[in-house]
Amino acid sequence: MAQLVHLFVFCWEGQRLIDHSLLMHDKIYSSTWYKIPIKSQKLLLPVLKRSLRPKSLSAGGMFIFSLQGFTTVKK
């Protein structure tokens, strides 16, 4: 039971990371980026490009910690 709870905590945090990384692009785009200096605007371009793909927490590249992964293991 303790291992199941431990796995759930990792999967919960992994899911939060995925959710927050998906929201990063929208948050930057909806901010007032046009009011900052041009140099800073140019720095936002790579960040916007990298934020299109969600970041995830994995175990050796074999298992991605997410709530979907937790339910698969639980079954």
HELIX and SHEET records of a PDB file:
HELIX    1   1 ALA A    2  SER A   30  1                                  29    
HELIX    2   2 TRP A   33  LYS A   35  5                                   3    
HELIX    3   3 ILE A   38  ARG A   50  1                                  13    
HELIX    4   4 LEU A   67  LYS A   74  1                                   8    
SHEET    1   A 2 SER A  58  ALA A  59  0                                        
SHEET    2   A 2 PHE A  63  ILE A  64 -1                                        
END                                                                             
